[in-house]
Amino acid sequence: MKIIVIGANAAGAKAASKAKRMSPYADITVVDRGSFISYGACGIPYFVADMFHDEKELMSTPVGVLRTPEFFRKVKGVKVMTNTEVMAIDRQCKKVTVRDMTGAVSELEYDKLVLATGSSPIIPCFAGCDLTGVFTVKTMEDAVFLKHAALSGKRACVIGAGLIGLETVEALSAKGMQVTVVEMCGQVLPGVLDTEMAALLEKHIKSKGVNVTTSSCVKSLTGNGCVQKVLTDTEEIQADIVVLAVGVTPNVELAKAAGLSLGETGAISVDDHMRTSDPDIFAAGDCCETINLVTGEKIYAPMGSTANKQGRVVGINVTGGDAVFAGVLGTSIVKVFDFNGGRTGLTEKAARAAGYNVETLLSPAPDKAHFYSTSKPIALKMVADKKTGRLLGLQAVGAGVVDKRLDAAATALTFKATVDQISQIDFAYAPPYSAAMDNLIVAADIMKNKISGEAKGIAPQEVKAKMDNGDDFVLLDVRSQGEYDQVRIAGAKLIPLGALREKMDSLPKDKEIITFCKISLRGYEAQKILDAGGFTNVSFMDGGILTWPYDLEK
Amino acid sequence: MKIIVIGANAAGAKAASKAKRMSPYADITVVDRGSFISYGACGIPYFVADMFHDEKELMSTPVGVLRTPEFFRKVKGVKVMTNTEVMAIDRQCKKVTVRDMTGAVSELEYDKLVLATGSSPIIPCFAGCDLTGVFTVKTMEDAVFLKHAALSGKRACVIGAGLIGLETVEALSAKGMQVTVVEMCGQVLPGVLDTEMAALLEKHIKSKGVNVTTSSCVKSLTGNGCVQKVLTDTEEIQADIVVLAVGVTPNVELAKAAGLSLGETGAISVDDHMRTSDPDIFAAGDCCETINLVTGEKIYAPMGSTANKQGRVVGINVTGGDAVFAGVLGTSIVKVFDFNGGRTGLTEKAARAAGYNVETLLSPAPDKAHFYSTSKPIALKMVADKKTGRLLGLQAVGAGVVDKRLDAAATALTFKATVDQISQIDFAYAPPYSAAMDNLIVAADIMKNKISGEAKGIAPQEVKAKMDNGDDFVLLDVRSQGEYDQVRIAGAKLIPLGALREKMDSLPKDKEIITFCKISLRGYEAQKILDAGGFTNVSFMDGGILTWPYDLEK
């Protein structure tokens, strides 16, 4: 039994190792065009930032064993050919043509073939991308070059404010560079976060001295051999180095040339066993598409975590086993400076686009018991299906712990949980870890109240639009006088919650009233008090002051 | 509609507030025998440790609003009577007899009654518990007294190494006290962790200078007015203060006197709507029993988090709504010094006692990408049902992040997930949060391998028993020479994994071979290599060196 694996990183290395464990007498060869194998590309920004100095760390197991071709041969029993490019796949004769670094061409036969060809950074079509000082963040070579080019005091421009773009922004800032990030869309992390959540992250990045330019289209890079300027549709940005981080594209040339089916996403089409349109050829990792478990749609969502899971499934199936890879939730997360931001499932935008009857909420709160010394704020945005109460997605941003709320939500999404079910999960509680009611429980409870009509929330964007329109409504701040004196929304009327039952007669019954507080729990109480007092057009503003993405009066 | 709530802490305060929001015209009165209401008892150890100085923090909302009777009246529209004890419940006439602090007795009528009478610390039956300097950790008064009695340089003895006991150990150490903790069972956190996991936590506590005495029975406390000594069955412990932390018991006197059903656990029996045996009386929080969602059995598992969830359910049902509280997973967690430890679902011990066909594993690994600067080790112990592959429980301990793995596992347990399903969850991955394959994914994969028979693990306790028995087997260390030189298990034979394929002929084919490495991933590889090499009696030791709970040679 001969198995050839093309690509020796996450998915390929995993598939080969697993296959050998499943089928110890199989003859397994991994072919890779690079000289570095099985490296963690996701770690490159931290290597660039000098968190560690030896690039070998990126190619080591958690206990420090270096994953070399020698390691694969001796430990895994798998042959690895590096610096060897696969030129073509002959599906008829079941063989691949390879060329090694000397230029020598040979053929390798296979019974089963695995495509783990990965992805490549997209090189934009504007001029100047070939100038010296223009980088991408993908290979070990990129990593080493960028680390040495990132000099303190110099200027860097990162093009693209996605996950890799923002990690690179942090890394280059850590090196002492002056950094500008340019994003074509109107927000950072487009596709990952909804606008108001991205705004909170953007505020933090700016507070660290980074120039953030959104809704800005790069026209060209200019320079005399070395890059010097980034020209956008509105400005000229001086830059000693430029990092292109506008996304990745699946490496499908070999698959395409061999006549394998590609999906509408442009990536290799696979079934739930990771089998391509040829039953003897499997694919895994960044080169293939997968399924969004919430919508059931095919998507392209390359992630190191997914590549490993798919590699394992392929390792089993390629040796005659029967494993399924069900799909992903589009979960992604990024740390930028002292802020975390991520998502699992659908954003509001994506949920609306998919046709759901959407309810949303914003819920800011400390990530631990509020009196615990290391507690820090986070904000959750929950998206649910109004009809069924099913969770559709969760976004979480803030200085505090967001990943655990995302992981719990990802688990809940996997089992198509309703918010009612989520509100009762027995999470691990002690003050160093959460409040007695975890942020996710609070959010689920609010969502239940909203879906039942008991709580009437309105998004900050809608409130802002009403203000900008000059609508006649009362924006009612129910915080304390002390909180109001510190910071407030211009035009809001203050009646502290404790006085509301007594003073509600001072409010007009014929006008819309929108209440809020710091996080809008008191805002919600105020809505309930006014409802009970006979007011008929009252809602509270989601998330309160803490997630108001616009200017505040101080 | 008149609603009386007995008890103004977590469950009672929540039930009253929710009821008022659901039914704004209801007349709601909360009666509490204490003078402090709605305080977070779980925060007491951190108050004692001087993490904050104002006990009002424990009675505040996350945004700093103090929850006084005035607050409940003005904001929540709920009347709170403090320092008022309920003497009796007359179910026939639907009224309660109360006595206020002046001794005046009166009667209050109800349509619906809520019991949120909480729990009390168990006072052991040995002599001396009434001496000055003997404390419990439950009320605000306890908190203030203990904080002032905890003097630097003095000696404290904590009796009971459960969750509250260990939090108190940390608090008193933080105050500069010399602390001894005495536990009757053979391990710390009995009932929370299995022995080998508890051993890892105990090692850490000892490393902080705390004396930990397990399997030790306190016989009496002695002293001349003030406590001076703790006498156990084996020793005398000098102590300037003693903290009793041997557990809590539900406050059921009122319920019992009123003829309401108690469960076998001794706590108030309720249905899934939190209704007692009297349809007009509900109960919530520490005074009532609940259901273990894994086994379906009734248990007594008082937790602040559960009390809040149940209070909400009661608030809805008491006003005519229809909410269900399904049960709990026995999730608990504790931070002690720089170590975290917790559990959700069943321990191995509990799972075996419940009759499951149990498979377990130990999986230690860094909590983040191994190269990430703040990554720290954690160890997971997973317990699954061999027959169905269903997760039964997860334990997690270590210096790294354990709570997020517990929360994801708690979510998975809620949906009766199999380890196969867990192994594919799309968790949030980036190097600051986890390895590409999260610890929980790795554990689930190993569990799948074990259940399928592909991986043959053996628990460290079993290996130790074989060694102690003098069994004839090969304990095979497959780490590197360098790792071996640093630390090793006495009697183990070293063949680094990379040399195993070449040197396997030096091993006896007729003997049992048990392989291990640092975390036993290489140990597992070694098992596979030897299996393929024709060895028939090979297994790897779960968790490797990192979770070996016995002595190591250095």
Interface residues (C-beta under 8 A of the other chain):
Chain A: A10 R21 M22 P24 Y25 G40 C42 G43 Y46 F47 M51 F52 E57 L58 S60 T61 P62 V63 G64 V65 E70 F71 K74 V75 K76 G77 L163 E167 L293 M303 G304 S305 T306 A307 N308 K309 R312 F325 A326 V328 L329 G330 T331 S332 I333 V334 K335 N340 G342 T344 A365 P366 A369 H370 F371 Y372 S373 V401 D403 K404 L406 D407 A408 A410 T411 A412 T414 F415 A417 Q421 I422 S423 Q424 I425 D426 F427 A428 Y429 A430 P431 P432 Y433 S434 A435 A436 M437 D438 I441 D445 E454 S480 L497 G498 A499 R501 C517 K518 I519 L521 R522 E525 K528 I529 D531 A532
Chain B: A10 R21 M22 P24 Y25 G40 C42 G43 Y46 F47 M51 F52 E57 L58 S60 T61 P62 V63 G64 V65 E70 F71 K74 V75 K76 G77 L163 E167 L293 M303 G304 S305 T306 A307 N308 K309 R312 F325 A326 V328 L329 G330 T331 S332 I333 V334 K335 N340 G342 T344 A365 P366 A369 H370 F371 Y372 S373 V401 D403 K404 L406 D407 A408 A410 T411 A412 T414 F415 A417 Q421 I422 S423 Q424 I425 D426 F427 A428 Y429 A430 P431 P432 Y433 S434 A435 A436 M437 D438 I441 D445 E454 S480 L497 G498 A499 R501 E502 C517 K518 I519 L521 R522 E525 K528 I529 D531 A532
